[in-house]
Amino acid sequence: MENQYVPGRFIVHQTVENLSGQERDMSNWRLLHSCMRQVKLVDCRFNYFRVLDSQLKDLSFDHCLCKNGIYTHCLVESLAATSSYFNESHFVDCTFQDMTAELASFGMCVFDNCRLFGQRMSETAFIGSVWRDCVLDGCQFNFVRFPGSVFINTRFVNCTLRKAIFRAARFIDCRFEMCQLPEAVFHNANFSETVFNQTDINQAGNLDGVVGLDIERLE
């Protein structure tokens, strides 16, 4: 299947590998109980991608549009995204390992019961995203933006959130465990039943307007 570019392709119980494309429209693909690996796309459209019970490994997206996707019960390994857009996508019961992203966007995405391990991201946006029952473990975020996002029963474990922006975000039943928050921004963030364990919220650069935290007790 190398270098076949067919929009709307339906793939079941197959392995798709060694694909490369530039300025192609590969939207509306369906991947069911399959594996996609070693794919490199540049200036491509990959919108309305539907993935169920599949593995995505060694994928590279450079200046691509990958919006409106639905990913369910997926394992995503070694995905690299540069200047690409995954907005308005929904991820359910997915595990992400060793993903890198720079100047990418996941605006208005929903993450349900997802696990993120060892992510490395810089200048990437999750504007208005929703996170439910998720775990972010060992993530390195540099100037990653979450303004207006909602986190419900979500754990940040051993994460470095350097200059991360959580302006006007809401945290409900969340935990920050052994995290670093150098110059993070929580301006006008709202916290409910959120715990900071071995995490110094006062490392943050802006706590103005924070609701639901007793900053003095956390010092």
N, C-alpha and C positions, 0 to 999 in steps of 0.2 A: 504493500500500500504506500510505498514511499512516494512522496511528492504528488499524491493525488489530491486535488482540491475540489471537493464536491460539496456545495452547500446543502444543508438538510440531510446529511448522511446519518443512517441509523445503524448503530454498531452494537451487537449483542454477543457476549462470550467470545470476544476477540482481543487480540493485542495489536494496538496501533503504535508504530514506532518509527523513528528516524524521519519525521516530517519536518519540512522547512518551507516557509512561505513568506512572500513579501507582497504587500498591496493586494491581498486576496480577501474575499468575503467568504468566511467559513461558518456563517451563522446557522442556527437551528440544528446543530448536530445533537444526536442522542447517543449516550454511552451507557449501556446497561451491563452490569456484571462483567466488566471488561477492564483492560489496562491500557493507558496511554502514556508513552514515555519517550524521552529524547525528542521533544518537539520545540522548534524555534520559529517564532512568528515575529515579523517586523512589519509595522504599518498595516496590520490586518484587522478585520472585523471578526469577532468570535462571539456575537451576541446570542442571547436566548439558548445558551448551552444547557442541556439537561443531563445530569449525571446521577446514576443510582448504583450503589454497591460496587464502586470501581476504584481503581488506583490511578493517580496522576503523579508521574515522577519525572524529574529533570525537564521541566517545562520552562521556556523562556518567552516572555512577552515584552516587546520593546515598541512603544508608541502604538499600542493596540487598544481597541474598544472591545470589552468583554462584558457588556452590561446585561442586566436582566437574566442572569443565570440562576439555576436551581441545582444545588448539589446536596445529595442525601446519602449518608453512610459512605463517605469517601475518605480515602487516605491520600493526602497530598504531601509529597516529599520533594524537597529541593526545587521549589518553584521560585523563579526570579522574575520580578516585575519592575520595569523601568518606564516611567512616564506613560502608564497605561491605566485604563479606567474599568473598574469592576462594579460600578455603581448599581444600586437597586437590585442586588443579588441576594439570594437566600441560601444559607449554609445550615444544614441540619445533621447533627451527629457526625461531624467531620473532624478528622485529626490532621493538623498541619505540623510538619516537621521541617526545620531548617529552611524556612522561607525567607527570602530577602526582597525588600521593596524599597524603591527610591523614587520620589516624585510621582507616586501612584495615588489612586483614589478609590476608596471603598465607601463612598458617600451613600447614606440611606440603606446600607446593607443590614441584614438581620442574621445573627449568629445564635443558633439554638443548640445547647449541649455540645459545644465544640471545644476541642483541646488544641492549644497552640504551644508548641515546644521549640525553644531556641530560635524564635523569630528575630531577624535583624532588619529594622526599618528606619529610614530617615526621610524627613519631609514628606510624609505620607498622610493622607487625610481619611478619617472615618467620620465625617460630618453627619450628624443625625443618625448614627448607627444604633442598633439595639442588640444587647448581649444578654442572653438568658441562660443560666446554669452552665457557664463557661469557665475554663481554667486557662490562664496565660502563665506559662511556667518558663523561667529563664529567658525572657524576652529582653532584647536590647532596643529600646525605642529612643530615637533622637529627633526632637522637634516633630513628633507625630501628633496629629490634631484630632481631638474627639469632641469638638464643641457641640452642645445640644444632644449628646448621646445619652442613652439610658442603659445602666448596668444593673441586672437583677440576679442575685445569688451567684455572683461571679467572683472568682479568686484571682488575684495577682500574686504570684509566688516567685520570689527571687528575681524580680524584674528591675531593670534600670530604666526609669522613665525620665530621661534627661530633657528638660524643656518641653515635656509633653503638655499639651493644652487640653484641659478638661473644662473649659469655660462653659458655664450654664449646664453642665452635665448633671445627671441624677444617679445616685448610687443607693440601691435598696438591698439590704442583707448581703453586703459584699465584704470581702476581706483583702487587705494588703498585708502580705506576710514576707518579711525579710527583703523588702523592696527599698530601692534608692530613688529619691524624688528631687534631684538637684534642679532648681529653678523651674519646677513644674508649675503650671498655672491652673488654679482651681477657682478662679474668679466667678462668683455667683453660683457655685456648685451646691447641690442639695444632697445631704446625706441622711439616710434612715437606717438605723441598726447596722452600721458599717464599722468594722473593727480594723485597727492598725496594730499589727503584731510585729514587733521588732522593726518597725518602720517609722521614721521620724517625719511626720507631716510638715514640721517646721522647716524642712529643707526646701519646701516649695517657695517659689519666687513671688506668688500672688495668692493670698487667701482672702482677699477682700470680698465681702458679701456672702461668705460661706454660711450655709444654713444646716443645722443639725449636728454640728461638731462643737464640743467644748475644747477649744484649742488649748486653754490653760491646763486642763487635766491631761492632755496628751503630751505636754512638754516634759 
